[in-house]
Amino acid sequence: MKSLRSLPVRGCVLLSLFLALFASGAGIGLPQAGEPPAERPPCCRTAPTNSPPTGGSLYQLESIWTSDVGARVRLRVLEGRPQVVALFFTHCEYACPVLVRDLKRIEAALPETIRPSVDFLLISLDSERDTPAVLAEYRESHRLGLDHWTLLTGAGDDVRELAALLGVNYRKDARGQYSHSNLITVLNARGEVIHQQAGLDQDPAATVAALVKEAGSVRAK
């Protein structure tokens, strides 16, 4: 994967957002006081570590995303655990339900000793319609538990940037549907791409093997 250090940093805009959130008492990527950690998805439980992202890490991105529980976070809050990532949209008529089902198949195929160490990340391609409330309804209807599943929506430019880095192509048609790559990506604990599964209804064995290897590596540290 190419180094991400050459990506433009929208410093002034992000600083303004941070100051506004700080002034209102809301942190980016930090749990809110009084809310039990078990009732928050992985993106909203812990602050990022102090170690700098590697040259190939997606966690270098400074874009800010909103989760279905309303928290505004950077992807770096997911650091420290393997992530299974897919881009989707809730109004998808065919591919996305199959893609989510494939993610569930991967989750179910993980050994019981590894499953608690792996998280799943769905990021919407549809910045206009997939509001946090819509994502929350999708989580409930598809039974995506808070313990290991994060659902995020973001600005169109940020989605385009992330999609390009993941190798996901997409295009919106006149009906508001998106034709897109059906790609499942495994990130290691540092946010680096270590495996990708292309297509729908694929055998998850290779993806599971990559996750088992990465989870074992994290435990060994």
Sequence and secondary structure as in RCSB ss.txt:
>XXXX:A:sequence
MKSLRSLPVRGCVLLSLFLALFASGAGIGLPQAGEPPAERPPCCRTAPTNSPPTGGSLYQLESIWTSDVGARVRL
RVLEGRPQVVALFFTHCEYACPVLVRDLKRIEAALPETIRPSVDFLLISLDSERDTPAVLAEYRESHRLGLDHWT
LLTGAGDDVRELAALLGVNYRKDARGQYSHSNLITVLNARGEVIHQQAGLDQDPAATVAALVKEAGSVRAK
>XXXX:A:secstr
   STTS   HHHHHHHHHHHHHTT  SS   TT  GGGS GGGTS   SS   TT GGG    EEETTS EE G
GGGTTS EEEEEE TT SSHHHHHHHHHHHHHHHS TTTGGG EEEEEES TTT  HHHHHHHHHHTT  TTTEE
EEE  HHHHHHHHHHHT  EEE TTS EEE  EEEEE TTS EEEEEESSS   HHHHHHHHHHHHHHHH 
